[in-house]
Amino acid sequence: MRLTLQQKKIRIMAKMKHFTLEELTKSQVAARLKIDNTPPEEARKQLVALVTAVLDPLREAWGGPVTVT
């Protein structure tokens, strides 16, 4: 069974507590130049791994928002 993009986003969001894929891939340059900044499947997996292993625990330890730029 192939998942739709929306289903993939829902699965990703279920793993990340404090961050969204949209916030991690937001780019003013990409928006200005009308570049699709949607990461491929492998990059999405790596972003989820980064968030679950590093960024979510960091935010919880810090006790407040962490801004990724």
C-alpha positions in Angstrom: 0.0 0.0 0.0 1.4 3.4 -1.0 0.8 6.3 1.3 -0.3 9.6 0.2 1.7 12.7 1.0 -0.8 13.7 3.6 -0.6 10.3 5.3 3.2 10.5 5.3 3.0 14.0 6.9 0.7 12.6 9.6 3.1 9.8 10.4 6.0 12.2 10.6 4.1 14.6 12.8 3.2 11.7 15.2 7.0 11.2 15.8 7.9 14.8 16.3 6.6 16.5 19.5 7.7 20.1 19.1 8.7 20.7 15.5 7.0 20.5 12.1 8.4 19.4 8.8 7.2 22.8 7.4 9.2 24.8 10.0 12.3 22.7 9.4 12.2 23.2 5.6 10.9 26.8 5.5 13.1 29.0 3.4 12.7 32.7 2.5 15.0 32.2 -0.5 13.0 29.2 -1.8 9.7 31.1 -1.4 11.1 34.2 -3.1 12.5 32.1 -6.0 9.4 29.8 -6.1 11.6 26.7 -5.4 9.9 23.6 -4.0 11.8 22.9 -0.8 10.0 19.7 -0.1 12.7 17.2 1.0 12.8 13.7 -0.6 11.7 10.7 1.5 15.2 9.9 2.8 15.8 13.5 3.9 12.4 13.5 5.7 13.5 10.3 7.6 16.8 12.0 8.6 14.9 15.1 9.7 12.6 13.0 11.9 15.7 11.2 13.3 17.3 14.6 14.1 14.2 15.9 15.8 13.5 12.8 17.9 17.1 12.2 18.9 18.3 15.8 19.4 15.9 18.7 19.0 12.9 17.4 20.9 15.1 16.3 23.9 17.0 19.6 23.7 13.7 21.6 23.8 12.5 19.6 26.8 15.8 20.0 28.7 15.8 23.8 27.8 12.2 24.1 29.0 11.1 26.4 26.2 11.1 26.9 22.4 14.2 26.3 20.3 14.4 28.1 17.0 16.1 26.4 14.1 17.5 28.8 11.5 
